Every structure is written in structure tokens, then in C-alpha cells.
Amino acid sequence: MRLVILDDYAQSSEWAAKYICNRIIQFNPSEDRYFTLGLPTGSTPYGCYQKLIQYHRSGDLSFKYVKTFNMDEYVGLPRSHPQSYHSYMWNNFFKHIDINPANAHILDGNADDLEEECQKYEEKIQEAGGIQLFVGGKNTWFQSVSRTRVKTLAKDTIMANARLFDNDLSKVPTMALTVGVGTVMDAKGGTIHPLCV
């Protein structure tokens, strides 16, 4: 394990974005060989995504042969809701890069059968050859063998998320679909956690 300590959020975001950029370029993805990336949402990766967009716009990085798998989605929140992780990713990252929308995978928290949705997501990850690099946020998982599953959100998570829902706890989703740490640990190229504490 390698620990990189940086002075602030901006440096952490830039380091993570450069690392991701270099990994994609070194992998040399092509039509027959996609790079797969596991992605989080929230305030922690936002700066990293902004830097990746800059690299793309400057011509230094293409996502044409990249597949992404997001790690979470709320249960019961429409994809069009401004607080859904689907909206977050499209508004803050995907619509600003050249990724094929069919290659940007996000769990469907409104699927008729949530367990089946989780199983299909795991299968999609395997069909893509597994995840090359997982970009983690600041949440901690405890079940080292867990796979994509339905999870009840912790009370502190619900309380923290209330600020995004007009501070109305009745509007805050209480469940989410989430990729398990077992799936994350299968990442071939490891994980990075760009944090600023």
C-alpha cells in the first residue's frame, strides 16, 4: 500500500486525476480492449472529475474506450431527480467527456427486482473483464466479501444527506444499491481514495 499525503483538496484532486489519466493512457485502451473504472459520487471526487474534464478538453485524455461502473444509487429516487447519483454523474462528469453513454453504467434504484438488478450489475462488471481501477470515496465498508446488494443507509448517512433534500428527513432515501467491497477488491489495478481530511 502507498500513502500519499497532500496539503489540500485541490492537490488531492489533481493527484487523483493525474493518476487516473496516466493509468488509462498506459493501458492503451482500444475498440477491443476497454479500460474499466469504478467511480463514486459526492463532494470528494468532484474536484478529480473537474480535472479529468480539463484533461479531456485539452486533448490529453479520451474516454472513448473506457467503461465506468458507478458504486451506488438510491432506491426509489427517479434518475431525473437532481440528487440521484445518475444525475450527479451526468451533470458533473459524463456529459463533459467523450464516453459512449452505453459504457457509463449506473445501478437502477427503480428496478422492479432490486436483487436481480444487483446480480446483473455484477455480471456486467465481469463481462467487461472486471474493474481495472476503483476510485473510492471516504465511506468505509466492513464486509470484505460483499457483492453488489441492497443496503439500508445508516442513520448518520441519512441525517447528513438531509441537507440535499431541503433538510426534510421524509424526503431522504433510506436505501441504496451499492457495490460491495469484495467487488472493489477484485479491481485488477487496485484502488485509490482521494481524500482531504
Secondary structure by P-SEA (a helix, b strand, c coil): cbbbbbccaaaaaaaaaaaaaaaaaaacccccbbbbbbbbbcccaaaaaaaaaaaaaacccccccbbbbbccccccccccccccaaaaaaaccccccccccccccccccccccaaaaaaaaaaaaaaaccccbbbbccccccccccccccccccaaaaaaacccccccccccccbbbbbcaaaaaacccbbbbbccc
